C-alpha cells in the first residue's frame, strides 16, 4: 500500500524555522536533527514566537504589567465561569439569568449578559492571557489535511503560574521529609527531584513539568472524539494538582483516520501515526529542550528556572505511543519501563530485570535488534532531552489501571510476596488495616479483605 502524501498545491512550502541562541550551551539538542526523518506532507515549521517570553526583560514586563482580561464586572465573570465549568446549555444559563435579574433591585440589573449566547460571544471575541491557539498543517492523508492545534508551551506554563493558589503553594527546592523510612509523598520530596536539582545551574530552580494526554469522547453517542494534551507542575502539592485549574490545555493532537480496514491495519499507516505524534510533540516541546535560565514570575518575584519533564501520564496504549514501543497485547516485552519477557510477568523468583534506557534502545535499533526489544525503529524526539529517560517517566495513570482490572493482580502479587517473604500474619495484617480505615461518605470498605474481590473497576473504586 502506498500512503497518499501528495503536496497540496494551494499551500506554500513551509521551511524549518528555529531560533538560534548563541549565548546558551544547550544548543547541542539540535545536533541530531538529521536523525528525525519522517514522510509527512508538510515540512517542519516551529514558530520563533514559541520560544519567546522567558528572558529577564520578559519576566520584568510580566511583573510590572501582568496580563489581564477586562470583564464587564465580577458577576459577569463568575457567571461565565459557572456556565463553562459545568457545561451549562444556553437555555439553562438563560433561566439562571432570568432568575437572578428578577431577584435584583433595578439598580443592580444589567450586571449579567442579556443571554448565555451573548456571554459565549464575549469569550470568543476577547483575547485571554496566553490562550491563543495556533493551527499548523502536519500532513495530508487520503486527501484530508491534518493539523496540529496548540498554544506555545511557555504560554501554558505562564497560565498555570498566574493562578493565585498555584503561586501561593509553589515549592522551589527539594524538601526532605526527615524520616528514616521511605515514604511516597510529593514529587518535590522524591529522589528524582533531589538528583535533578543537583544537575541544573546552581542559581536556577527546577520547574517540573507533568504531561498528560488521552483521547477523549466529546459527545454522549461517542461519534466525536479529540486527543487533548495537558500540562501541570510538580512544584505544587498533589491536592492542588488534582484540581481542574491546576492543569492547562496546550494542544489537540491530530487523529489520522483510514477509510478502510486494510489501510488501518497496515504497517505504513501505523508508522504514519507515530510520525505525526512525534512531529506534534517536537513542535510543542522544543521551546524547553535542554533550556535553562528561563525567567518566570512566581509569588510576585522573578526567578530563573530550568524546566524538566518529570512524568508523562497516559493509559497503556498512550504510553506505548510516547515510548514508541509495541502495544503490550502484541509484544514479547510488554513493559514500557523494563525489558521483562511476557513469559516472566508472573515470575516472582526473578532477581534482576534490565531497564529500558535511550542508549539501550538506540543501540538495539542500530544493531537490528529492535524487534527483539519490542521497539519501533523510529527516532524518538524525547531522546534529545539531556538526563531524561522517557521509559522511566511514562507511567499508566491509576484510573486506567483500575479500568483494565490490573489493580487486582497487583494486590494479589503483593499478598503472595508478603506470604513468601514474611508470613501469613503479614497478609492478615494488610487486610486488617484496610478494614480499619475510618468510614466516610463514598468510601468503599473491603469488609472481607482483598481475597474476595473479583475485579476492581474505575466505576466502583
C-alpha positions in Angstrom: 0.0 0.0 0.0 1.2 3.5 -0.8 0.3 6.4 1.5 -1.1 9.5 -0.1 1.5 12.2 0.7 0.7 14.4 -2.3 1.6 18.0 -1.6 -1.3 20.4 -1.6 -0.5 22.9 -4.4 -2.5 25.7 -2.8 -0.3 25.7 0.3 3.1 27.4 0.2 6.1 25.3 1.2 6.9 25.6 4.9 10.5 25.8 5.9 12.1 24.8 9.1 12.4 27.9 11.4 14.1 27.6 14.7 15.7 30.4 16.7 19.4 30.4 17.1 20.7 31.3 20.6 24.4 31.8 20.8 24.6 32.5 24.4 23.4 29.1 25.7 25.3 25.9 25.9 22.1 23.8 25.3 22.3 24.1 21.5 23.6 20.5 21.4 20.0 19.5 21.4 19.9 20.2 17.7 22.9 18.1 16.8 20.8 15.0 16.0 18.1 16.7 13.9 19.1 14.7 10.9 18.1 11.6 12.8 14.5 12.6 12.9 13.2 11.6 9.4 9.6 11.4 8.5 7.4 11.1 5.4 4.9 13.8 6.3 3.5 16.1 3.6 4.4 19.4 5.2 7.9 20.4 6.3 8.5 21.1 10.0 7.7 24.6 11.0 8.3 25.9 14.5 7.2 29.5 15.1 10.1 31.6 16.6 7.5 33.2 18.8 7.0 29.9 20.6 10.5 30.4 22.1 9.8 33.9 23.4 8.7 35.2 26.8 11.3 33.8 29.1 14.1 36.4 29.3 14.7 38.6 32.3 13.2 41.5 30.4 10.0 39.5 29.6 9.6 38.5 33.3 10.1 42.1 34.3 7.3 43.1 32.0 5.1 40.3 33.2 5.6 41.5 36.8 5.1 45.2 36.1 2.2 44.7 33.7 0.5 41.4 34.4 -1.8 40.3 31.6 -5.4 40.6 32.4 -8.8 40.4 30.6 -11.2 43.3 31.0 -14.6 41.8 32.1 -17.7 43.9 32.3 -17.9 43.1 36.0 -17.1 40.4 38.5 -20.7 39.0 38.5 -20.4 38.6 34.7 -17.1 36.8 35.0 -18.3 34.4 37.7 -21.5 33.6 35.8 -19.5 32.6 32.7 -17.1 30.6 34.8 -20.1 28.6 36.1 -21.5 28.2 32.5 -18.2 26.9 31.1 -17.1 24.9 34.2 -20.4 23.0 34.4 -21.0 22.9 30.6 -24.5 24.5 31.0 -26.7 24.8 27.9 -27.8 28.2 26.7 -31.4 27.6 27.8 -30.2 26.6 31.3 -28.0 29.7 31.5 -30.8 31.9 30.3 -33.1 30.6 33.1 -30.4 31.5 35.7 -30.0 35.0 34.2 -33.8 35.5 34.4 -33.9 34.2 38.0 -31.1 36.5 39.1 -32.4 39.5 37.3 -35.9 39.0 38.8 -34.4 38.9 42.3 -32.3 42.0 42.0 -33.0 45.6 42.5 -33.5 47.7 39.3 -30.2 49.5 40.1 -28.2 46.2 40.1 -29.6 44.9 36.8 -27.6 44.5 33.6 -24.6 43.0 35.5 -25.1 39.8 33.6 -25.1 39.2 29.9 -28.5 39.5 28.2 -28.3 35.9 27.3 -25.9 33.0 27.7 -25.2 33.1 23.9 -24.1 36.7 24.3 -21.7 35.7 27.1 -20.2 33.0 24.8 -19.7 35.5 22.1 -17.8 37.7 24.6 -15.4 34.8 25.3 -14.9 34.2 21.6 -14.0 37.8 20.6 -11.9 38.7 23.6 -8.3 37.7 24.0 -7.4 36.0 27.2 -3.8 35.9 28.6 -1.8 33.1 27.0 -4.8 31.4 25.4 -4.2 32.0 21.7 -4.1 28.7 19.9 -2.3 28.2 16.6 -3.1 25.8 13.7 -0.2 24.2 11.8 -0.6 21.7 8.9 1.1 18.4 9.6 0.3 16.0 6.8 -2.2 15.1 4.1 -3.6 11.6 4.0 -6.2 10.2 1.7 -7.0 13.8 0.5 -7.5 15.1 4.0 -5.3 17.7 5.7 -4.5 17.1 9.3 -3.5 20.0 11.5 -2.0 20.4 15.0 -3.9 23.0 17.1 -1.8 24.2 20.0 -0.7 27.1 22.2 3.0 27.6 23.0 4.2 25.6 26.0 5.6 28.7 27.6 2.2 30.3 27.5 0.8 27.2 29.2 3.3 27.5 31.9 2.5 31.1 32.5 -1.2 30.4 32.6 -0.6 28.0 35.5 1.7 30.4 37.3 -1.0 33.1 37.0 -3.3 31.1 39.3 -3.2 32.6 42.8 -3.4 29.2 44.5 -0.5 27.8 42.4 1.7 30.8 43.1 0.9 30.6 46.8 1.7 26.9 47.2 4.6 26.8 44.7 7.7 24.9 46.0 11.1 25.9 44.8 13.5 23.5 46.4 13.7 19.8 47.3 12.1 19.1 50.7 13.4 16.3 52.9 10.6 14.6 54.8 13.1 13.8 57.6 12.0 10.2 58.0 14.2 7.1 58.2 11.5 5.0 56.5 11.0 5.6 52.7 7.6 7.2 52.1 5.9 8.3 48.9 4.5 11.8 49.1 5.0 14.9 47.0 7.2 15.0 43.9 9.4 17.6 45.4 10.2 15.1 48.2 11.4 12.4 45.8 14.9 11.2 44.9 14.4 12.2 41.3 13.9 15.8 42.4 16.9 15.7 44.7 19.2 14.3 42.0 17.9 16.5 39.2 18.2 19.6 41.3 22.0 18.9 41.6 22.4 18.8 37.9 21.0 22.2 37.0 22.7 25.6 37.3 23.1 26.4 41.0 21.2 29.7 40.7 18.3 28.0 38.9 15.2 26.4 40.4 13.8 23.2 39.0 10.5 23.6 37.1 8.9 20.1 37.0 6.5 19.7 34.0 3.9 16.9 34.0 2.3 15.9 30.7 -1.0 14.2 30.3 -2.5 13.0 27.0 -5.5 10.8 26.4 -8.1 10.5 23.6 -11.5 11.9 24.9 -15.0 11.3 23.7 -16.8 14.7 23.2 -20.4 13.5 22.9 -22.7 11.0 24.6 -23.0 9.0 21.4 -19.3 8.5 21.1 -19.2 9.8 17.5 -16.9 12.7 18.1 -13.5 12.5 19.9 -10.4 14.6 20.3 -6.9 13.9 21.6 -6.1 16.7 24.0 -2.7 17.1 25.7 -2.4 18.9 29.1 0.4 20.1 31.4 0.6 20.6 35.1 3.5 21.3 37.5 5.2 19.1 40.0 6.2 22.1 42.1 2.7 22.2 43.7 1.2 19.7 46.3 -0.8 16.8 44.9 -4.1 18.0 46.5 -3.9 21.2 44.4 -2.6 19.5 41.3 -5.7 17.3 41.3 -8.0 20.4 40.8 -9.1 21.4 37.3 -7.5 24.8 37.5 -4.1 23.2 38.1 -4.0 21.8 34.5 -3.9 23.7 31.3 -4.8 22.5 27.8 -1.8 23.1 25.4 -2.9 21.3 22.3 -5.1 18.8 20.3 -3.2 16.1 18.6 -4.5 15.2 15.1 -6.2 11.8 14.8 -5.3 10.2 11.5 -8.2 8.1 10.1 -8.1 5.4 7.4 -11.0 4.8 5.0 -10.7 1.0 5.1 -9.6 -1.7 7.4 -6.8 -2.9 5.2 -5.1 0.6 5.3 -5.9 0.9 9.0 -4.0 -2.3 9.9 -1.1 -1.7 7.6 2.5 -1.1 8.8 2.8 2.1 6.8 -0.4 3.6 8.4 0.8 2.9 11.9 4.2 4.4 11.1 2.4 7.5 9.8 0.5 7.8 13.1 3.7 7.6 15.1 5.4 10.2 12.9 2.5 12.6 13.3 2.6 12.1 17.0 6.4 12.7 17.2 6.1 15.8 15.0 3.5 17.4 17.2 5.4 16.8 20.4 8.6 18.2 18.8 6.7 21.4 17.9 5.2 21.7 21.4 8.3 20.8 23.5 11.2 22.3 21.5 11.0 25.6 23.4 12.1 23.9 26.6 14.5 21.4 25.0 17.6 21.4 27.3 17.0 25.0 28.3 17.9 26.9 31.4 17.8 30.5 32.8 14.1 30.7 31.8 12.6 33.5 33.9 9.1 33.4 35.3 7.2 35.4 37.9 6.2 33.3 41.0 4.9 34.8 44.3 5.3 38.2 42.6 9.0 37.8 42.3 11.2 36.9 39.3 13.1 33.6 39.4 15.3 31.7 36.9 14.2 28.1 36.2 15.4 25.0 34.4 12.4 23.1 33.0 12.5 19.4 33.2 9.8 16.9 32.1 9.2 14.7 35.2 6.2 12.5 34.4 4.0 11.6 31.4 0.6 10.2 32.5 -1.2 8.1 30.0 -3.1 4.9 29.5 -1.1 1.8 28.4 -1.8 2.4 24.7 -0.7 6.1 25.0 2.4 5.1 27.0 3.4 2.8 24.1 3.0 5.8 21.7 5.2 8.1 23.8 7.9 5.4 24.1 7.5 4.1 20.6 7.3 0.5 21.9 4.9 -2.3 20.8 1.5 -2.5 22.3 1.6 -4.7 25.4 -1.0 -7.1 24.0 1.1 -7.9 21.0 4.6 -7.7 22.5 7.2 -10.1 23.6 8.4 -7.5 26.0 5.2 -5.8 27.1 6.5 -3.3 29.6 7.4 0.2 28.5 9.7 0.6 31.6 11.7 -2.6 31.6 12.7 -5.5 29.3 10.9 -8.3 31.1 9.6 -11.1 28.9 5.9 -11.7 28.7 6.6 -15.2 29.9 8.1 -13.8 33.2 5.4 -11.3 34.1 4.2 -13.5 37.0 7.6 -15.0 37.9 8.3 -13.9 41.4 11.6 -15.7 41.5 13.3 -13.1 39.2 16.2 -11.3 40.9 17.1 -8.9 38.1 15.3 -7.2 35.2 17.0 -4.9 32.7 15.5 -1.4 32.4 14.8 0.4 29.2 17.1 3.4 28.5 17.5 5.6 25.5 21.1 4.3 25.0 20.0 0.7 25.0 17.0 1.4 22.7 19.2 3.3 20.2 21.8 0.6 20.2 19.1 -2.0 19.6 17.9 -0.1 16.5 21.5 0.4 15.2 22.2 -3.4 15.6 18.8 -4.5 14.1 17.6 -5.8 17.5 14.6 -3.5 17.7 12.1 -6.3 17.2 13.7 -8.4 19.9 13.2 -5.5 22.4 9.7 -4.7 21.1 10.5 -1.2 20.0 9.8 0.6 16.7 12.7 1.9 14.7 11.5 5.5 14.6 13.8 8.1 16.2 12.1 9.2 19.5 12.2 13.0 20.0 12.5 12.5 23.7 16.0 11.1 23.3 17.1 14.6 22.6 16.5 15.7 26.2 19.5 15.6 28.4 19.3 13.4 31.5 15.9 12.2 30.7 14.6 8.6 30.4 11.3 8.6 28.5 10.7 4.9 29.6 11.1 5.8 33.2 9.0 8.9 33.1 6.0 7.4 31.2 3.6 5.7 33.6 0.0 4.5 33.2 -2.4 6.5 35.4 -4.3 4.9 38.2 -7.8 5.2 36.6 -6.8 3.2 33.5 -5.1 0.6 35.7 -8.3 0.2 37.6 -10.4 0.1 34.4 -8.2 -2.6 32.9 -8.5 -4.7 36.0 -4.8 -4.6 36.7 -5.1 -3.4 40.3 -6.5 -6.8 41.4 -3.4 -8.6 40.1 -1.1 -6.0 41.7 -2.7 -6.7 45.0 -2.6 -10.4 44.5 1.1 -10.1 43.7 1.7 -8.1 46.9 -0.2 -10.6 49.0 1.8 -13.5 47.6 5.0 -11.6 48.0 4.2 -11.0 51.7 3.3 -14.7 52.1 6.7 -15.8 50.7 9.0 -13.2 52.2 7.3 -12.6 55.5 4.5 -14.9 56.7 0.7 -15.3 56.7 0.3 -12.9 59.5 1.5 -10.0 57.2 -1.3 -10.8 54.8 -3.8 -10.8 57.6 -2.4 -7.5 58.9 -2.8 -6.0 55.4 -6.5 -7.0 55.3 -6.9 -5.7 58.9 -5.5 -2.3 58.1 -7.8 -1.9 55.0 -10.8 -2.8 57.2 -9.7 -0.3 59.9 -9.8 2.7 57.6 -12.2 5.3 59.1 -15.6 5.5 57.3 -16.6 8.5 55.3 -19.2 9.1 52.6 -18.4 7.4 49.3 -15.6 5.2 50.6 -15.7 1.6 49.6 -14.8 -0.7 52.5 -13.5 -4.2 51.9 -15.0 -5.8 54.9 -14.0 -9.3 53.9 -10.4 -8.5 52.8 -8.9 -8.4 49.3 -9.2 -12.1 48.6 -13.0 -11.9 48.0 -12.8 -9.1 45.4 -13.2 -10.5 41.9 -12.5 -7.3 40.0 -11.6 -3.7 40.6 -13.1 -1.2 38.1 -12.8 2.6 37.8 -16.6 3.0 38.2 -16.6 1.1 41.5 -13.4 2.2 43.1 
